[in-house]
């Protein structure tokens, strides 16, 4: 029987953090709030809140997005 890791079949959002300057997110279900100091993303079972300065959406396509700027915090809201 073929087995996959749980994350391979999961609908959970997956995030990659590159220092404090860029984040890529797969599994986004929409942008809830957008300003240069706060971006909130619907990630299914939770909302992700990114705080910082000069935040921008570098890329937004389908369920993927990239955030750039000076990141100072990430909150997982339920």
KAHUGI-V420615 format. One record per backbone hydrogen bond with DSSP energy under -1.0 kcal/mol. CO is the residue of the C=O (numbers start at 1). NH is the residue of the N-H. If there is no record, write none. Layout:
# KAHUGI-V420615
co,nh
CO,NH
CO,NH
This chain:
# KAHUGI-V420615
co,nh
5,8
14,26
16,24
18,21
18,22
20,71
21,69
22,18
23,67
24,16
25,65
26,14
30,42
33,40
36,55
37,52
38,35
39,50
40,32
40,33
41,48
42,29
43,45
46,43
47,77
48,41
49,75
50,39
51,72
51,73
53,70
56,68
59,66
61,64
63,27
63,28
64,61
65,25
66,58
66,59
67,23
68,56
70,53
73,51
75,49
77,47
